Each structure stands twice: as structure tokens, then as C-alpha cells.
Amino acid sequence: MTTKELFDPKHIDIFIPDNIEFISFILTSLGYGNTNESSEEAREHGLDTIEKLLELELIEVFSWGHYEDKLKGKEIPLIKKMRYMAELWPKGAKRGDFYEMPMFKYKDWYLEALERDAKDFDTYEDFFKKIGNLEQWIEQNRPKE
């Protein structure tokens, strides 16, 4: 997935804090539902999206599901994280399966920036429309190294 595809307005729901926790939430934000979430296309699209969000340092894994005891608290390179994700996400997985897989949350800096800048809006969607370029807003609010 390219950055341009990730920030396509049709995927804007993925940037709402509560829409990232479970893989099924990510798939719903990408347009998949009960009838096609177990497809190989959904799996690949989901893995690509997770990889891009991790690469952009927008999200982090807060639970590794079945790998929790083995991986919690360890610094793991992106390529290994994605290998574990692919292992934990079997082909044909359905909604109930996703609750035993890795879980995600947005990084604190993103949540704090949203809380600060979106507080006067009724919905995150209204805020995203107002700022126009979400990718640019994220880069402006990203912690400087």
C-alpha cells in the first residue's frame, strides 16, 4: 500500500482512534465486511495497511494475541513484526478469529494531537474535512527527532 492509497478519503475512518484496535476494525475501515473479510484480498490489504501504519509510526501493537508472552515489551524490527502478523493471521480468518490476534492502538503523540486540535468538532470526520490534508497535519504534529 502506498501512502497515497492510505490517505485516500475513502479510507479516512482508519484514522479514527477507535477504528484501529482489532484487525476486523481495520478491515471494516478498508471496506470489507462479513461477506469478504476472510478473502485473501482482504488479508493482503489488511497486512499492507498495518505495515504502512507501523512504518509511518502511527500505530503500535499493544497485544500480540497468542504471541503475547513471547513478544510483549520487545523491540522488534518492522519486517519481523510483519512476519509475526502473517503467521498469526491465517488464510480464511473470520471476525471471531481476529479477537485472538494482535491488537493495535495509535501512538500517544497522535492521540494527543487529535485531542488538542479536534476538541471543538462534533466528529473526527468533521475535523479531517476541515484540515483538508490529513497526511500533512500528521507530519506537522509528529514528534521531531
N, C-alpha and C positions, 0 to 999 in steps of 0.2 A: 504494500500500500504506500502510495506517495503521500507527502504532506498535503498536497493539493486535494487529493481524494479524502483524506481525513477531515479536512476543514470544509468540505463541501457542505453547503447549507442543509442538504437532506440528512446529514449525519449529526446535526447540531445537538441533538438530545444526548449524545455520548458525553458531552462536556458538562452536563448537569451532574452535580456531585452524587446524588443518589442513584444514578443510572450506570454505575461502574462496578458495583460490589461483586456481583455474580456474573459468570460468563453468559448466562441467559439474558441478563440485563444488557450486556454489550451487544449480543446478537439482536435483541429487540430494537436497540438504537440503530442498528445497521439495516433493519427492515426484515429480519427473519422472525418467524413465529412458530407455533406448534407444528405446522404442516411441513416446514422446511428447515427447522433449526438443526436437525440431525443429518443434513446433507453434507457431503464432502465440501461443497462450495461454501456453506456456512462456516464449517470448521476452519477452512483455509482463510476465509475473510476475517473470521474472529481472531485467529492466530496472528495474521498480518497486522490487524488493528492493535492488538495488545502489544505486539513488538514495537509498533510505531509510537504508541503512548509511553512505553517504557524507554524507548530511545530518546524521546523528547523530554524525559524525566518529569512527566506529568502525573504518572501513577506509580504505585509501588504495590508489591504483593504483601498483604498483611496476614494471610493464612495460606499455607501450602497444601491444604487438604491432607491426603494420605502421606505426603512427604513432610508434614509439619515438624515432627520430631527430628528429622534428619537435616532440614534446611533452615529452620527458624533462626534468625539473627545472623546468618552467614552472608558475607559479601560474595555475590555470585555474578560473574560476567553475563552480559545480556545473552550471548549465544548459548550459554548453559541454561539460563532461565528458560529460554525458548525451547530447548531440548526437553527440559522437565515438563513444560506446558504441553508439548506434543505427546509426551508419554502419558500424562495424566488425562488427556482429552482423547479418549478412544473414538475411533470412527463409529458413527451411528449414535453417539451420546444424545440423550434427550433431557428435557428440563430437570427432571428429578436427579439425574446424574451430576448436573452442574453444582449441586449443593455440596458435593464431596470433593470438588476440585479447588484449585487456587481461587482466592478471593482478593479483590483489589480495593484500593482507596486512592483518592487524589492526594498528591503531596500537600503538606501543610501550607506551603507558600501560595499554592494555587487557591486553596480554600480560604485563606486569609485575605487574599486579593479580591476574591469574589465577594466575600462578606463585606469588605470595605467598600467596593465600588458598586455592588448590585443591591445594596441595602434599601435604596429608595424605589426599587422596581417591584412590581407585583410578582413577576415570574423571571426566571433566568432567561427564558426565551426573549422577553421584552428587553432585558439588559443586552443580550447578544445582538439583537436587532439594532439597538441604539448605538453600540460601539462600532458596528459595521465589520471591522476586520478583527475577528477573534484571534487569529494567529499572531497578528501584530500586538494586540493587547497582552497576550501571553508572553511574548518576547520582552515587552516593556516591563512586565511585572515579575519576570523570572529573576531569582536571586543572581546577583553578579558575582562571579568567582574572583 
